[in-house]
């Protein structure tokens, strides 16, 4: 017994020394220790059959450990915890009235949690900060066991990327080391990538979702965290950015004038910086402590062993059952070993893609994998993927009726079409169906024919341009302004009537068509001159239409028609890891409006954009900024805006949504697979580097070099260049191979 006590004491001393050793990459400020202790309790003491009722701002104040009776429904569990919350709210409000004598035992205990001299005001605020946190100890323990299979691989990636090894414990916070985990906001996999962020680094579509491959996703997480550090400048902020976004943390540091994580956690206020974001770093520190000493917290554990795989790139397209038979393994073994292949593949609506790295546990192989792949009969080796089947949404359709009509699951339609909501369909929208489904030719149920009405055309804006909004398609825009669809396509020199995106400016006035029909119509309009860098002015500048599409969709990746364009508004939540700006997590650009009503111009923005977003004439903005007619705005130039007809927060939302749409369309075609260092040479300019040397959009170069003045490059400056790989191509094309 004495020996056991001695060992326990030794472990405690070692733990304490680790916790308060040199700060290193992940400092533990004394002011945050109560928060860390709170999450250690959640991860190691309280299971999912209970939780802690606590103060949401001061985690050291825990009112009660609540045990939840077994067998209760979710609603009953909520009522159970709400009942206890109301008890403490009543006590706190009573104390907030100044009651300090004649206290009950419970009132004395609650008052004692706050220490001497607590004010009535603070007690009143605490009554509104009561929060229940479900315990996670049993899930954390199971996650430690599962981590044995993946952690060695993750540690190797971290070493190769020269990143702190403690990052290997981040999946305990995100998914409890569950590779198949899905969150209620659509984040998936071991590292809980949302779709938009995942598509920066991986393939995420209806055939392959690499977020669910723990090995592929781990490499992507390392690249994202490295970028977070590049943008934020410190590991506490980079870890918090994994939840809140690097641009959000950079904004927080700029607003408070510090990178001190304690000050930011305690003082930063933002609509999207809620409970989850404020606590993410301390959760990580707590998880790191518990996961680094599992035997101390849970007793001896037997961890899962890593699986040794044999892998090879598919030289052809193939059906999974036929491939499994040729390899000599069970179909379930093949499926479990390749979790990134989506249900459309396993139902054989799609083939396993050519170029996909198929893997099989070495222990399950009766022969070398290469031999099994080569032995598949030639007539079962396919040269191309099966084509998608489309269905056009009709009046009265719902996603459930479409699913029922075609005998598919509604969840499959949502996943197949990348819908963010099962209600996100509209008449005329084309939905992708599983390719083994034949579009229904049944006649729609009889509905009274709607009365035809004559739509009165809207007068075009004075600028002659209309900015594409969520839900727009070319047919609707043409009807709105009294144009025919062919005329609208011709006026804008569109190569495809499906090629529009949110934020794009479309010419809708016949009176202002450019004289030269060979050029896009909007090149003659002064407010359509794209924001240029001063260092680019000596180089041949592209037309505004080139800029409008260089970072946007291409024919290859635009399978959605214009009527299917629907970008959801940005949302946030205090209780979940929702991206504050999906697709803009690693963007350090400042899209906010300063207190004096000014902004800094960012790439791909024009004076016409600002006028449209503000509901003003561009001439008004030229006037208040002393700009000549036709004079372009330049990147990083500060401009005055007029908010007489709109609110700054609405302008920020529309502006951010515009850039999000541009970037998401870009990452629909390209993914980031790494970085390289380039030393600026004599004559190099941002424009030359972006368009001629590396073929990387300017906004992406800014994201990877947030602290470099790209508008005044000097010889010898080191730049980080993201290397890009084209998606869904049998041959991999790299955009950043320097000549």
C-alpha positions in Angstrom: 0.0 0.0 0.0 2.8 2.3 0.9 4.5 1.6 -2.5 1.3 2.4 -4.3 0.9 5.7 -2.5 4.5 6.6 -3.2 3.9 6.0 -6.9 0.7 8.1 -6.9 2.5 10.9 -5.2 5.4 10.7 -7.8 2.9 10.9 -10.7 1.2 13.9 -9.1 4.6 15.6 -8.7 5.5 14.8 -12.3 2.2 16.1 -13.6 2.6 19.3 -11.6 6.1 19.8 -12.9 4.9 19.3 -16.5 2.0 21.6 -16.0 4.2 24.4 -14.7 7.4 23.8 -16.7 8.7 26.2 -19.3 5.8 27.4 -21.3 7.0 26.1 -24.6 4.5 26.1 -27.5 1.4 25.8 -25.3 1.7 28.1 -22.2 -0.7 27.5 -19.3 -1.4 30.9 -17.7 -2.2 30.8 -14.0 -5.4 32.7 -14.7 -6.7 29.9 -16.9 -6.0 27.0 -14.5 -9.5 27.0 -13.1 -10.8 26.6 -16.7 -8.4 23.8 -17.4 -9.3 22.1 -14.2 -13.0 22.3 -15.2 -12.4 20.5 -18.5 -10.1 17.9 -16.8 -13.1 17.0 -14.7 -15.3 16.8 -17.7 -12.8 14.5 -19.5 -11.8 12.3 -16.6 -14.4 12.3 -13.8 -17.9 12.9 -15.1 -19.4 10.5 -17.7 -22.2 11.1 -20.2 -24.7 10.0 -17.6 -24.2 13.4 -15.8 -22.6 16.7 -16.0 -21.7 20.0 -14.3 -24.0 22.9 -13.7 -21.7 25.9 -13.8 -21.1 29.6 -14.6 -20.4 30.0 -18.3 -17.8 32.7 -17.8 -16.1 31.6 -14.6 -15.7 27.8 -15.0 -14.2 27.5 -11.4 -17.8 28.1 -10.2 -19.5 24.8 -10.3 -22.9 24.7 -8.6 -23.7 21.0 -8.8 -22.7 17.6 -10.3 -25.9 16.5 -11.9 -26.6 12.8 -12.4 -29.1 12.0 -15.1 -31.5 9.1 -14.5 -31.1 6.3 -17.1 -33.7 5.7 -19.7 -34.8 9.4 -20.2 -35.4 10.8 -23.6 -33.4 13.8 -24.7 -36.3 16.1 -23.9 -36.7 14.6 -20.5 -33.0 15.0 -19.9 -33.3 18.7 -20.8 -36.2 19.1 -18.4 -34.2 17.5 -15.7 -31.2 19.8 -16.0 -33.5 22.9 -16.5 -35.2 22.1 -13.2 -31.9 22.3 -11.4 -30.9 25.4 -13.3 -34.1 27.2 -12.2 -33.3 26.3 -8.5 -29.9 28.1 -8.7 -31.2 31.0 -10.7 -33.7 31.6 -7.9 -31.0 31.5 -5.3 -28.7 33.8 -7.2 -31.4 36.4 -7.8 -32.3 36.3 -4.1 -28.7 36.9 -3.1 -28.4 39.6 -5.8 -31.0 41.6 -3.8 -28.5 42.0 -1.0 -29.6 39.1 1.2 -26.7 38.2 3.4 -28.3 37.0 6.7 -30.7 34.3 7.5 -29.3 32.2 4.6 -30.2 28.6 4.1 -27.4 26.0 3.9 -27.7 26.0 0.1 -27.6 29.8 -0.1 -24.5 29.9 2.1 -22.8 27.3 -0.1 -23.6 29.2 -3.4 -22.5 32.5 -1.9 -19.3 30.9 -0.8 -18.4 29.9 -4.4 -17.9 33.6 -5.2 -15.5 34.5 -2.4 -15.5 37.6 -0.2 -17.0 40.8 -1.3 -19.0 39.6 -4.4 -21.3 42.4 -5.6 -25.0 42.2 -6.1 -24.4 43.1 -9.7 -22.1 40.1 -10.3 -24.6 37.7 -8.7 -27.3 39.0 -10.9 -25.1 38.5 -14.0 -24.3 35.0 -12.8 -28.0 34.1 -12.7 -28.0 34.6 -16.5 -24.8 32.6 -17.0 -26.0 29.2 -15.7 -24.9 26.5 -18.1 -24.9 22.7 -18.1 -22.0 20.8 -19.6 -22.4 17.0 -20.2 -19.6 14.8 -19.0 -17.3 13.1 -21.4 -15.1 10.8 -19.3 -16.3 7.5 -20.7 -16.0 8.8 -24.3 -12.6 10.2 -23.6 -11.4 6.9 -22.2 -12.7 5.1 -25.3 -11.0 7.7 -27.4 -7.7 7.0 -25.8 -8.1 3.3 -26.6 -8.9 4.1 -30.2 -6.0 6.6 -30.5 -3.5 3.7 -30.4 -4.4 2.9 -34.0 -3.8 6.4 -35.4 -1.5 8.3 -33.1 1.8 6.8 -34.4 0.9 8.0 -37.9 -0.2 11.4 -36.7 3.0 11.8 -34.7 5.0 11.0 -37.8 3.1 13.7 -39.8 3.7 16.2 -37.0 7.4 15.5 -36.9 7.7 15.7 -40.7 5.9 19.1 -40.6 8.0 20.2 -37.7 4.9 20.8 -35.5 4.5 20.3 -31.8 3.7 16.6 -31.0 1.0 17.7 -28.4 -1.2 18.4 -31.4 -1.8 14.7 -31.6 -4.2 15.1 -28.7 -6.4 17.6 -30.5 -8.8 14.9 -31.9 -9.7 14.1 -28.3 -11.4 17.5 -28.2 -12.9 17.3 -31.7 -14.1 13.7 -32.1 -12.9 11.5 -29.2 -10.7 10.0 -31.8 -13.7 8.7 -33.8 -12.9 8.7 -37.5 -16.6 8.3 -38.5 -17.9 11.1 -36.3 -20.3 13.7 -37.7 -21.3 16.8 -35.9 -24.7 18.4 -36.0 -23.2 21.2 -38.2 -21.8 18.8 -40.8 -18.2 18.6 -39.6 -16.8 15.1 -40.2 -14.0 12.7 -39.3 -11.3 12.4 -36.7 -10.4 16.1 -37.1 -13.9 17.4 -37.6 -13.4 19.3 -40.8 -16.4 21.2 -42.2 -17.0 20.7 -45.9 -15.7 24.1 -46.9 -12.5 23.9 -44.9 -11.9 20.3 -45.8 -12.1 21.1 -49.5 -9.1 23.4 -49.2 -6.9 20.3 -48.5 -8.8 17.2 -49.5 -11.3 15.8 -51.9 -14.8 16.1 -50.5 -17.7 15.2 -52.9 -20.3 12.5 -53.5 -17.7 9.9 -54.5 -14.9 10.5 -52.1 -14.9 12.3 -48.7 -11.3 12.3 -47.4 -12.4 13.9 -44.2 -13.4 10.4 -43.1 -9.9 9.0 -43.9 -8.0 9.5 -40.6 -4.7 9.3 -42.3 -5.4 11.7 -45.1 -7.3 14.1 -42.8 -4.4 14.1 -40.4 -2.1 15.5 -43.1 -4.7 18.1 -43.9 -5.1 19.1 -40.2 -1.3 19.6 -40.0 -1.4 21.9 -43.0 -4.3 23.9 -41.6 -2.7 24.3 -38.2 0.5 25.4 -39.8 -1.4 28.0 -41.8 -3.2 29.1 -38.6 0.2 29.7 -36.9 1.4 31.6 -40.0 -1.7 33.9 -39.7 -2.0 34.3 -36.0 1.6 34.2 -34.8 1.2 32.1 -31.7 0.1 28.5 -30.9 -2.6 29.4 -28.4 -4.2 31.6 -31.1 -3.6 28.9 -33.8 -5.3 26.2 -31.7 -8.2 28.5 -31.0 -8.3 29.3 -34.7 -9.1 25.7 -35.3 -12.5 26.4 -33.9 -12.9 30.1 -34.6 -10.8 30.6 -37.7 -7.4 32.2 -38.2 -8.9 35.4 -39.6 -11.2 35.7 -36.5 -8.3 35.3 -34.1 -6.2 37.7 -36.0 -9.1 40.2 -35.8 -9.4 39.6 -32.0 -5.6 40.2 -31.5 -5.8 43.3 -33.6 -8.9 44.7 -31.8 -7.4 44.1 -28.3 -3.8 45.0 -29.3 -2.4 41.8 -27.9 -1.8 38.1 -28.6 -2.2 37.2 -24.9 -4.6 34.3 -24.9 -5.9 35.1 -21.4 -6.8 38.6 -22.3 -8.5 37.5 -25.5 -10.4 34.7 -23.8 -11.6 37.0 -21.0 -12.2 40.3 -22.9 -12.8 39.7 -26.6 -16.4 40.1 -27.6 -17.8 39.0 -31.0 -21.1 37.5 -32.2 -19.3 34.3 -33.2 -16.8 34.1 -30.4 -19.0 32.2 -28.0 -18.5 29.6 -25.4 -17.0 27.0 -27.7 -14.4 29.4 -29.1 -13.5 30.9 -25.7 -12.9 27.5 -24.3 -11.2 25.7 -27.1 -7.6 26.3 -26.0 -8.2 25.4 -22.4 -10.1 22.3 -23.5 -7.0 21.3 -25.6 -4.7 21.9 -22.6 -7.0 19.7 -20.4 -7.2 17.0 -23.1 -3.4 17.1 -23.5 -3.0 16.6 -19.7 -5.4 13.7 -19.4 -4.3 12.0 -22.6 -0.6 12.3 -21.6 -1.3 10.5 -18.3 -4.1 8.0 -19.2 -3.1 5.4 -16.6 -3.3 8.0 -13.8 -6.8 9.1 -14.7 -8.3 5.8 -16.0 -6.1 3.0 -14.8 -4.2 0.6 -17.1 -5.6 0.7 -20.6 -4.9 -1.6 -23.6 -4.7 0.6 -26.7 -5.7 -0.4 -30.2 -2.8 -1.4 -32.3 -2.0 0.4 -35.6 -3.1 -1.5 -38.7 -0.5 -2.3 -41.3 -1.9 -1.5 -44.7 -0.8 -2.3 -48.2 -1.9 0.4 -50.6 -1.8 1.1 -54.4 -3.3 3.7 -56.7 -6.1 2.3 -58.8 -5.1 2.0 -62.5 -8.7 1.9 -63.6 -12.3 2.4 -62.4 -13.9 -0.7 -60.8 -16.9 -1.9 -58.9 -16.1 -2.6 -55.3 -17.5 -6.2 -55.1 -15.7 -7.3 -58.2 -12.5 -5.7 -56.9 -12.8 -7.3 -53.5 -13.3 -10.7 -55.1 -10.2 -10.2 -57.3 -8.1 -9.1 -54.3 -9.4 -12.0 -52.3 -10.9 -10.1 -49.3 -14.4 -9.7 -47.9 -16.3 -6.6 -49.2 -16.8 -5.4 -45.6 -13.0 -5.5 -45.0 -12.5 -3.4 -48.1 -15.1 -0.9 -47.0 -13.7 -0.5 -43.5 -10.2 0.0 -44.8 -11.4 2.7 -47.2 -13.8 5.0 -45.2 -13.5 7.9 -47.6 -15.4 6.1 -50.3 -19.0 7.3 -50.1 -22.2 5.2 -50.1 -22.7 5.8 -53.8 -19.6 3.7 -54.4 -20.6 0.8 -52.1 -24.0 0.7 -53.7 -22.1 0.5 -57.0 -23.9 3.6 -58.3 -20.3 4.9 -58.8 -17.1 3.0 -59.5 -14.0 3.2 -57.2 -12.2 6.0 -59.0 -9.1 5.6 -61.1 -6.2 7.1 -59.2 -7.8 6.5 -55.8 -5.3 5.0 -53.3 -7.0 1.8 -52.3 -5.7 0.1 -49.1 -6.2 -3.3 -47.5 -5.0 -4.6 -44.2 -1.9 -6.6 -44.9 -3.0 -9.4 -42.6 -6.2 -9.9 -44.7 -4.4 -10.3 -48.0 -4.1 -13.8 -49.4 -1.7 -12.4 -52.1 0.1 -9.1 -52.8 -2.4 -6.3 -53.4 -0.7 -5.5 -56.8 -1.4 -9.0 -58.0 -5.0 -8.8 -56.9 -5.5 -5.5 -58.7 -3.8 -6.8 -61.9 -5.9 -10.0 -61.9 -9.3 -8.2 -62.3 -10.8 -9.4 -65.6 -10.3 -6.8 -68.4 -14.0 -6.4 -69.0 -14.4 -5.3 -65.3 -11.7 -2.6 -65.7 -13.5 0.6 -66.7 -11.9 3.6 -68.5 -14.3 6.2 -67.1 -16.6 6.9 -64.2 -20.4 6.4 -64.5 -22.3 9.5 -65.4 -24.5 11.3 -62.9 -28.2 11.2 -63.3 -30.1 14.5 -62.9 -33.6 15.4 -61.9 -35.2 18.9 -62.3 -37.2 20.1 -59.3 -40.8 20.8 -60.2 -43.5 22.9 -58.5 -44.7 21.1 -55.4 -41.7 18.9 -55.0 -40.0 18.4 -51.6 -36.8 16.5 -51.0 -38.7 13.8 -49.2 -41.1 13.3 -52.2 -38.2 13.2 -54.7 -36.4 10.6 -52.5 -39.5 8.5 -52.2 -40.3 8.7 -55.9 -36.8 7.5 -56.8 -36.4 5.0 -53.9 -33.4 6.7 -52.3 -32.8 8.0 -48.8 -33.3 11.7 -48.3 -30.0 11.9 -46.4 -28.3 10.5 -49.5 -29.8 13.3 -51.7 -28.6 15.9 -49.2 -25.0 14.5 -49.3 -25.0 13.8 -53.0 -25.8 17.4 -53.8 -23.9 19.1 -51.0 -27.0 20.6 -49.6 -26.7 22.5 -46.3 -30.4 22.0 -45.6 -32.9 19.5 -46.6 -35.2 22.4 -47.4 -32.7 23.9 -49.8 -34.3 23.1 -53.2 -36.3 25.3 -55.6 -38.3 24.9 -58.8 -35.9 24.5 -61.8 -33.0 23.3 -59.6 -31.2 20.2 -61.0 -30.5 17.6 -58.4 -27.9 14.8 -58.8 -29.4 11.4 -58.3 -27.5 8.1 -57.7 -26.4 6.9 -61.1 -28.2 3.6 -60.7 -31.6 5.4 -60.5 -33.6 6.2 -63.6 -35.3 9.6 -63.4 -39.0 9.3 -62.9 -41.1 9.9 -66.0 -44.3 9.7 -64.0 -46.6 12.7 -64.5 -46.9 15.0 -61.7 -50.1 14.9 -59.7 -52.7 17.2 -61.1 -52.5 20.7 -59.8 -54.7 23.7 -60.8 -52.9 25.7 -63.4 -51.5 28.9 -62.0 -52.8 32.1 -63.5 -50.3 33.7 -65.8 -49.3 37.2 -64.9 -47.4 39.7 -66.8 -44.2 40.6 -65.0 -43.2 44.3 -65.2 -39.5 44.7 -65.9 -37.5 46.5 -63.3 -35.5 49.5 -64.4 -31.7 48.7 -64.5 -29.4 50.4 -62.0 -27.8 53.6 -63.2 -24.5 51.7 -63.5 -26.0 49.2 -65.8 -25.0 46.3 -63.6 -26.8 43.9 -61.3 -25.0 42.0 -58.6 -25.9 38.3 -58.3 -27.5 37.4 -55.0 -28.3 34.1 -53.3 -30.9 32.1 -55.2 -30.5 34.0 -58.5 -30.2 32.4 -61.9 -29.8 33.9 -65.3 -33.4 33.2 -66.3 -34.7 35.2 -63.3 -32.3 38.0 -63.9 -33.3 38.3 -67.5 -37.0 38.4 -66.7 -36.4 40.9 -63.9 -34.9 43.4 -66.3 -37.0 42.6 -69.4 -34.3 40.8 -71.3 -34.2 37.5 -73.2 -31.8 34.9 -71.8 -29.7 34.7 -75.0 -29.4 38.5 -74.9 -28.2 38.5 -71.3 -25.6 35.8 -72.1 -24.4 37.7 -75.1 -24.3 41.0 -73.4 -21.9 39.6 -70.8 -19.9 37.3 -73.1 -20.7 34.4 -70.9 -19.3 31.1 -72.2 -22.0 29.2 -70.2 -25.4 30.3 -69.0 -24.7 28.4 -65.8 -21.6 30.4 -65.0 -22.7 32.9 -62.4 -21.9 33.1 -58.7 -22.9 35.2 -55.8 -21.3 38.7 -55.9 -20.7 38.6 -59.6 -21.7 41.8 -61.5 -23.9 41.2 -64.6 -24.6 43.9 -67.2 -28.4 44.3 -67.5 -28.7 47.5 -69.5 -28.7 47.4 -73.4 -27.9 51.1 -73.4 -24.4 50.7 -72.0 -23.2 47.7 -74.0 -19.5 48.1 -74.9 -18.8 49.1 -78.6 -16.5 46.1 -79.2 -18.5 42.9 -79.2 -15.4 40.8 -79.0 -14.7 41.9 -75.4 -16.8 41.3 -72.3 -19.3 44.2 -72.1 -18.3 45.3 -68.6 -14.6 46.0 -69.5 -15.6 49.6 -70.6 -17.2 50.5 -67.3 -14.9 52.5 -65.0 -16.4 51.0 -61.8 -15.7 47.5 -63.0 -12.0 48.0 -62.9 -10.7 45.5 -60.4 -8.7 46.4 -57.4 -5.0 46.3 -58.5 -1.8 46.3 -56.5 0.3 49.4 -57.1 3.2 47.2 -58.0 1.2 45.7 -60.8 0.6 48.9 -62.8 3.7 48.4 -64.9 2.6 45.0 -66.1 -0.1 44.3 -68.6 -3.3 44.3 -66.5 -6.0 41.8 -67.3 -9.5 42.9 -68.1 -12.1 43.0 -65.3 -13.8 40.0 -66.7 -10.6 38.0 -66.5 -10.4 38.8 -62.8 -14.0 38.0 -62.3 -13.5 34.4 -63.4 -9.8 33.7 -62.7 -10.6 32.6 -59.1 -14.1 31.3 -59.8 -15.8 28.3 -61.4 -14.7 26.5 -64.6 -16.7 24.4 -67.0 -15.2 21.3 -65.4 -16.4 21.9 -61.9 -19.7 23.7 -62.5 -22.1 20.8 -62.6 -24.7 22.9 -60.8 -26.9 25.1 -63.0 -27.5 28.7 -62.2 -30.8 27.9 -60.6 -29.1 25.7 -58.0 -26.9 28.6 -56.8 -27.8 29.0 -53.1 -25.4 30.2 -50.5 -26.6 30.1 -47.0 -26.1 33.2 -44.7 -23.2 33.0 -42.3 -24.3 31.7 -38.9 -22.7 31.2 -35.6 -23.4 29.5 -32.3 -22.0 29.6 -28.9 -22.4 25.9 -28.4 -20.9 24.4 -31.4 -17.9 24.7 -33.6 -19.6 26.5 -36.5 -17.2 28.3 -38.8 -17.7 32.1 -38.4 -17.2 32.4 -42.1 -17.1 29.1 -44.0 -14.3 29.1 -46.5 -12.6 32.1 -44.9 -11.1 30.5 -41.9 -7.5 31.0 -42.9 -8.1 34.4 -44.6 -6.3 37.2 -42.7 -7.8 39.9 -44.8 -9.7 42.6 -43.0 -13.3 42.7 -44.3 -14.6 44.8 -41.4 -15.7 48.4 -41.3 -13.6 50.7 -39.1 -15.2 52.9 -36.5 -14.7 55.9 -38.7 -16.7 54.2 -41.5 -13.7 53.3 -43.7 -12.5 50.0 -45.2 -9.4 48.7 -46.7 -9.7 47.5 -50.3 -9.1 43.8 -50.8 -8.4 41.8 -54.0 -11.3 41.2 -56.4 -13.2 44.3 -55.2 -14.3 47.3 -57.2 -16.0 50.6 -56.5 -19.0 49.1 -58.2 -19.1 46.3 -55.6 -19.2 48.8 -52.8 -21.9 50.9 -54.4 -24.0 47.8 -54.9 -23.5 46.5 -51.4 -24.4 49.9 -50.0 -27.3 50.6 -52.3 -25.7 53.8 -53.6 -24.5 55.2 -56.8 -20.8 54.7 -57.5 -20.5 58.5 -58.2 -21.3 59.1 -54.5 -18.3 57.0 -53.5 -16.1 58.7 -56.0 -17.1 62.0 -54.7 -16.4 61.4 -51.0 -13.0 59.8 -51.9 -12.0 62.4 -54.5 -11.6 59.8 -57.2 -11.8 60.7 -60.9 -14.2 58.9 -63.2 -12.5 55.7 -64.2 -9.8 55.9 -61.6 -9.4 52.4 -60.1 -9.1 51.6 -56.4 -6.0 49.7 -55.3 -5.6 46.9 -52.8 -5.0 48.1 -49.2 -6.2 51.6 -50.1 -8.4 53.0 -47.4 -11.8 54.3 -48.6 -14.6 56.3 -47.1 -18.1 54.7 -47.3 -21.5 56.2 -46.9 -23.8 54.3 -44.6 -26.8 56.5 -45.0 -28.9 53.8 -46.6 -27.4 50.6 -45.0 -25.7 49.3 -41.8 -22.0 48.5 -41.5 -22.8 45.0 -40.2 -24.9 44.3 -43.3 -22.1 45.6 -45.6 -19.6 43.3 -43.8 -21.9 40.3 -44.1 -22.4 40.8 -47.9 -18.8 41.5 -48.4 -17.7 38.4 -46.5 -20.2 36.3 -48.4 -18.9 37.6 -51.7 -15.3 36.5 -50.9 -16.5 33.3 -49.4 -18.3 32.4 -52.7 -15.2 33.3 -54.7 -12.9 31.1 -52.6 -15.3 28.2 -52.3 -15.7 28.1 -56.1 -11.9 28.1 -56.4 -11.5 25.2 -53.9 -14.1 23.3 -55.8 -11.4 22.9 -58.5 -8.1 23.0 -56.6 -6.8 21.8 -53.3 -3.7 22.8 -51.3 -1.3 19.9 -50.9 1.7 21.8 -49.4 3.8 24.9 -49.5 7.2 26.0 -50.9 9.4 29.0 -50.2 10.2 31.5 -52.9 12.8 34.3 -52.6 11.6 37.4 -54.4 13.9 38.3 -57.3 14.6 41.6 -59.1 11.6 42.6 -61.1 9.2 40.3 -59.3 5.8 41.9 -58.6 2.7 40.5 -56.9 1.0 40.3 -60.3 3.9 38.5 -62.0 4.2 36.0 -59.1 0.4 35.4 -59.0 -0.3 35.0 -62.8 2.9 34.2 -64.5 5.2 32.4 -62.1 2.9 30.3 -59.8 -0.6 30.7 -61.1 -1.9 31.2 -57.6 -4.6 33.8 -57.0 -3.5 37.0 -55.2 -6.0 36.5 -52.3 -4.4 33.1 -51.6 -0.9 34.5 -51.6 -2.0 37.1 -49.1 -3.4 34.3 -46.9 -0.1 32.5 -46.8 1.9 35.7 -46.3 -0.2 37.7 -43.9 2.6 39.8 -42.5 4.4 40.5 -45.7 3.7 43.8 -47.6 3.0 42.2 -50.9 2.3 45.6 -52.5 5.9 46.7 -52.0 8.0 43.6 -52.5 11.8 43.9 -52.3 14.4 41.5 -53.6 15.3 38.8 -51.2 11.9 38.7 -49.4 10.9 35.1 -48.6 7.3 34.2 -49.6 5.4 31.1 -48.7 3.7 29.8 -51.9 0.9 27.2 -51.6 1.2 24.3 -54.0 -2.1 23.4 -55.6 -3.4 20.2 -57.2 -6.3 20.0 -59.5 -9.2 17.9 -58.3 -10.9 15.0 -60.0 -8.3 14.6 -62.7 -6.7 11.3 -63.5 -3.4 13.1 -64.0 -2.4 15.5 -61.2 -1.6 19.0 -62.3 0.4 21.3 -60.1 -0.1 25.1 -60.4 2.9 26.2 -58.5 5.7 24.5 -60.3 8.1 27.4 -60.7 9.7 27.8 -64.1 
